Amino acid sequence: MTNFILGRLLTSLPTLFIIITLSFFLMRSAPGGPFDANADLDPAVIENLRAVYGLDKPLFSQYLSFLGDLAHGDLGLSLSRPGQTVSELLATAFPVSIKIGLSAIILAIILGGISGILAALNQNTILDYSVMTMAMTGIAIPNFVTAPILTLVFGLYLNLLPIAGWNDGALKNMVLPVIALALPQIAGIARIMRGGMLDVMRSDFIRTARSKGLPMQKIILRHALKTASIPLVSYLGPAIAGIMTGSVIIEVVFALPGVGRLFVEGAINRDYPVVMGVVIVYATAIIFLNFLADILYGYLDPRTRRTR
């Protein structure tokens, strides 16, 4: 297991480096520049601005300077928000995305897990068919469709919840974004838990536990649930990362001051340091979450540790 952990750590660093490098050059290959919106400025002023931010240097020199600053933990200054560093912007926006994302994944695990277990224990019944129908619908409809629908129904028509704004993380402002973000994950987790539970309930050790007269509740909680959760662990790493990256759409629709909205505004304004800062945060989070999922998977299933 130790060799596996060290191996994953060693492969994570080159992966992060490749992502940073590709993002750097792709961002600068896009048409336009950070000061194109200021067309009324004197060309000499624009050239001075480019010199201040180091944009007058050759592209490869900018890349080396960026890597050097990054090695010292410096993400640079925002081009569209003078006087603010990228680290300051991320420190303000990241807690919003974390709060929304964690709330969504917790809601998805609870509702999706319970729904999948109930569907498996009531296989080929109306409950099972209903859960699977809702799960397939939730998977098929992306959150950029469900978010406006929720806004229309609960915000405009019924006037029950606010349709935009953060309001310092007030519960009523979080309800719609969290639900919109969690719905596809609820559907995916329900399907996985149903399939895992069905396989486990047909296993020999479950038949043995039943033959010994153990209560069904004890069999499920103590014996079946841990084994049935193994496929879910593999899913949760990418799922949590998907929720974080999926929050880009949700934060724009609901006007939340999170990292996703910061990324969109940075891309529109060609704010290279902000975009690179968000890419680094997202890439690091995705790599780290997948790493944790692999570790937890090995803990739940010792056979994978021997294989690795």
JOCOR-V140108 format. One line per field, one symbol per residue. phi: phi as a letter, one per 20 degrees, with the letter a starting at -180 (. if undefined). A space follows every 50 residues. Layout:
phi: ???
This chain:
phi: .fffffffffeffffffffffffgfffeeffnbfdffeffffgfffffff ffemeeeggffffffffffffemdenefeecgndeffffffeefgfffff fffffffffffffffffffffcgmdfffffffffffffffefffefffff fffeeefelecfebndllmfgfeegffffffegffgffffffffffffff fefffffffffenffffffffedeffffegffffffgffffffffffgff fffeleeeffffffffffelegffffffffffffffffffffffffffff cgffffff
